[in-house]
Amino acid sequence: MPSVHVEPLTAAIVPGRQVQDSGETAVFNCTVAGSPLEAVTWFVNGRPLLPDVRRIVRDVTVLEVLGVGRQDQGMYQCFASGPHSETQAAAQLLLGGKELGLQLNMSVRYNMCCVMRIMPL
């Protein structure tokens, strides 16, 4: 029976923190070392990532988020697992200045007045 080389898994996401303006693309690279490796799974804010047209997983270890918006802010994690060990890494995505400028412009308040007249029937 051949021997299987087992090395504990380790993971890191590069970059660990990134700031992207609204509409730009964020790319996370999950580097995994060790063996044997069976699976890499992505999570966003503690929930499993469901790939779609804007959140694309390439080669299992690369995640692209296209057209970054407010809903994409948060913590991104990659979980690597094998038959003998598991590991995880985390990175943060923040929105940059363009989104902040938009928030400031949208915070203008308007006062509205409503007048009601009661007319006899």
Secondary structure, DSSP 8 states (H G I E B T S, - for coil): ------EEEEEEEESSEEEE-TT--EEEEEEEEEE---EEEEEETTEE----SSEEEETTTEEEE-S--GGG-EEEEEEEE-SS-EEEEEEEEEE-HHHHHHHHHHT--------------
